Amino acid sequence: EEWRAREWFVVKNATVRLSETNVLIPRVDIGVEARQQVANEYNQLVDVPVTSKDHPLVKYAEVFTHNFNLIAERKSVFHQLREVTKASLLAKFLVDNKVSFDDSWLQAMDKPSLCKMEIPFNRLERQFYEVLVCDGTIKEHHGGVLANCIGIYGGVDLNIDA
């Protein structure tokens, strides 16, 4: 059966608390959501709001979400994703609460060197073709070829505004 879906890393819960020593401590819970995709009237892939609980990517998302902290301990890319999310959350907290800093804070660090700016995006498509042959000739059902495609795409949605 042909299907396409995306796995998104999303913020499930985000808080900033103040420690006893007046240190702001961000905490985030990151999870994975599966969003099945279908073609709209312009033949563009769009997310379907609800994905069946028995869909393989929904099951994968649930297991990944449950084990995210363990995975982040072992795979640095997920640890870094969590740390970037914490930094974004803390920045939003400071802006929302109109916290201002004097210029000495901005001068405390050296200017960073240029780095490659790239948005991570994952894409995996598998296409299956079946040629119908009978008595040495290709049958004319859909041009003699049946095609199926399974596509998996992914990204990150910090959704800190919510």
Secondary structure, DSSP 8 states (H G I E B T S, - for coil): --EEEEEEEEEEEEEEEE-TTS-EEEEEEEEEEEEEEEE-TTS-EEE-S---TTSHHHHHHHHHHHTHHHHHHH-HHHHHHHHHHHHHHHHHHHHHTT----HHHHHSS------------EEEEEEEEEE-EETTEE--GGGGEEEEEEEEEEEEE--TT-
